[in-house]
Every structure is written in structure tokens, then in C-alpha cells.
Amino acid sequence: MKIFLIPSIVTNAEKNCKEALINFLIEHQCPQCGAPAILEETDRLFACRYCRVNSYLMADDFFRYVLPHPPDENKNIVYFPYWRFKGMLFFCGPAGIQNRFVDVSHQAIETPIFPISVGVRSQAMKLRFATADMDGRFLKPRQSFDKFLSTFQKRFGKSLPKPILHQSNIGETLSLIYSPFYLTDRLHDAILDQPVSAKLPDDFDIDDFRGDRPQWQIRFVSTLCPRCGWNLAGERDALVLGCKNCNSVWYPVGKKLKQLKFAQFPATGDNTIYLPFWRIKADVSGIDLDSYADLITVANLPRVVQSGWNDIPFRFWIPAFKVRPKVFLHLATHTTLSQPRENLIAKLPEAGIYPTTLPIQEAVESLKLTLADFVKPRRTLMERIRDVRIDAKSFTLVFIPFNEGHHEFIQPEFQLTINKNVLALSKNL
């Protein structure tokens, strides 16, 4: 796996972590009592250590942050926007599937006046949520996120064998970072209080950039179970929360928590941890893949189709947690080929549950990649992959037990292993 960041991020991050996987630190206040809190970028569940109230963080589209600067009433602060993307890029071509982990920031307004990115500041400084009570002028983005991402996809795709037949973004984290500046005859960085440009052109006018007052709000949703009023449980980066009082699971949809269909495989050993997977039923067009018998054929598995296998419906099995691209695709492909058919129990496990950090929308995005990874012969699918359509119909969150070994988590029935260090590093993806 290769990791691509803007050069300044790679140089500094490698000093602390070979994988260069670093989270934002966000300074905030408890919405209940006002106590200070430091959150990580991946945090969704906030537990105040003072008033002990738990809240779930939600945004209408994406989170917006501000780089803090020393206050000065004599300076008219201008906040310039930068898109920041962190996630996995997959490229499907005649040579197979290539992957990249990407962590980049870039101007949301194309201009030679302002710096092209925020550099390492998103990792080195504590950010704050952008709120309506902040002084200063917030410039409105002119470049859409889709255009920004398309530019980077083209850049990273230049070195890959052509043609690129399919590409996907999975596990992506999108945010907008506002960096503070002020103007004299030059552009000044308000954080360092130093000029970052030569003398501004005579025709430069900051009013040519549209302002945008921050009306965005971070919603803190109560983590009381909507069904029974019990406290919902989950890790701080979990997207899914569980209630063991009424045996229910809840998932953020829009502005509220929605109940989610779930199940578990019974544990087969001691010292067990449950890893979450999305089991997805989908209609596949362009290739016959409706049953387990169809899977044997299209994947060219070394098995003889048995009576009744045509009646066993095919399901995709996708990890519901973020992990490095190569490992993610291996888990998705191997579990899908295994087609787990054990009797499921609609009950939360008693043992520990690894947090669900990959949304169902991202799992659906990975379905064609998973298909491309197991269909044999590969050349046959690559000739038709652009015509293949996959329409997800329903999904269930399934907790699969893994036995904890010295260095790995092991699922003996499906012959799956996940290195503990790989899983730990994936917390920052």
C-alpha cells in the first residue's frame, strides 16, 4: 500500500508514524455544562467527564473547522477555505485493482494569492468547530468538493495502467478547514502574524471573494435509547450505538437515530471480540449472480454445485470498519466467497464489540470492487465491468466473532486473520 499526502505532511508525519495516519485534534465545549473537551476527528460519541452526559455529534453534510489564532481587535480576519479529504481510492483496470490511501488538503477557491494547502497545521494544532458567533469574514468556496477530488484522482491515476475501468472512494472523511489571514499591502498569516505573499497586485480586491457567514451548527443528539430510554453504548468513534437493555442498535440517519437490523454469529471460543460486517442483498445486472451456485461458477471456486445451492441467495459481506485498503478488499472478498450461512441470532453479543466506523453508503460503494476481485477469469469481467450494475436492496449489520491470539484476531470457520497492529493503526483512517 502506498500513502499519498501533500509533501509537507509526509515529511513531518513520518517522524512519528511510518503510516503517516494522523487525526485532527478539535477543541470544543460540552453542550450541556460548557466544560472544555478535546476531540479527535474520528470522534462521534462525546462523553463529558464533568457532567457525565453523553452526546452524539452530527452534521448536515460535513464538519467545518477553524484554525485558531491569537485575538487582535485591530485586524480584520479573513478565513480562507480548504477542502480536506482522507480515505481510500481504488482503481480497477486490466492489470487488476490498485489502491491508494490519500490524505490531502487543497484550496476551495482557486487563487495564487493564498497558500495552496494548510500543510501540517491540521495535525499540529487543535482545531475548533466553525460556529455562527465567530468574528471575521468567511470566504465562500468556489470549487466543489467533487472537482477537487476529481483532480487528485486524475493525478494519482496517471501512473496506473490504462484504461481505468472503474474507481471508487471508500471510507472517505470530508471536511472544510478555514485558515485565518489578514491584509495590509500583503497577505499575512494570522496564526504566525507574518506575511505569506509579496506585495499584493494593485487590482487585488478581497471583496471579489464572496463572504459566507457561518450558519452551520453541530448537532448533539442525546444518546438515550429512543425505544426504552436507556443509555446507548459505543466507542467514541462508533457510528452505530447499541442498547443492551432492549437489545436494539441505532444508526444516524438525517437528524435522528434510526433503528438498525442486526444479528450475531454465536461465539465458538473464549477471549472473543466481535467485528462488524455489512451483509448486503443486491441485484446484479450484466452477470448472473443471484445464488450461491452462481457464485461457485463466476468465481471459479473448486467446488461441485450441490442440490439446493440454487435456492441459497447470494449476499455481499463488507467490513463495517475502516482498515487499510489492501486488508479491506481482502476481508470483503474472502468473507463474500465464504458466504456465511450459520444461524444468526438477533441479540447483541455479551463479549466486546469492535466499533462500526464504515457507513453503509461506503460499503455499497465497494460492491463492484469486491465483485471485480473474485470473478474469474478476470479478463472476462474487465471487458464488461462498465456495464455491470449493482443495486443494493437491503442490509443487516452482522457481528462475527474472532478469537484473540497473541498477534492476531482469528476467525477459524472462515479462515480469516487480522493483525492487531493493522487494526490499531486503522483507528486513524
FENDA-V606786 format. One line per field, one symbol per residue. ss: DSSP state (H for helix, E for strand, - for the rest). phi: phi as a letter, one per 40 degrees, with the letter a starting at -180 (. if undefined). Layout:
ss: ???
phi: ???
This chain:
ss: --EEE-HHHHHHH-----------EEEEE------EEEEE----EEE------EEEEE----EEEEE----------EEEEEEEEEEEEEEEE--EEEEEEEEEEEE-------------HHHH-EEEE-------EEE-----HHHHHHHHHHHHH------EEEEEEEEEEEEEEEEEEEE---EEE----EE----------HHH--E-------EEEE-E------E-E------EEEE----EEEEEE--EEEE--EEE-------EEEEEEEEEEEEEE-----EHHHHHHH----------HHH-E--EEEE-----HHHHHHHHHHHHHH------E------EE------HHHHHH-HHHHHHHH---HHHHHHHHHH-EEEEEEEEEEEEEEEE---EEEE----EEEEHHHHHHHHH-
phi: .bbbbcdcccdccccbaccfbbccbbcabcccbgccabbcdccbbbbccccgccbbcabcbacbbbccaccaccbccbcccbcbbbibbbbbadchbbbacbbbbadcbcacccdcacgcccccbccbccbcccchbcccdbcccccdccccccccccccdbcccaaabbgcbbabbbbcbabbcbcbccccfbcbacdcdcccaccccccaccbcbccbcdccdccbgcccbiccbccbbbbccbfbbbbcbgbacbcbcaaacccbacfbbbbcbccbcacbbgacabbccccdcccfccbccccgccccccbcbbdcbcaddccdccccccccccfdbcccbcacccccbcccbbccccccccccccdccbcbcccccccbccccbbbcbaabcbcbcbccccbbbbbccbfbbbccccccccccc
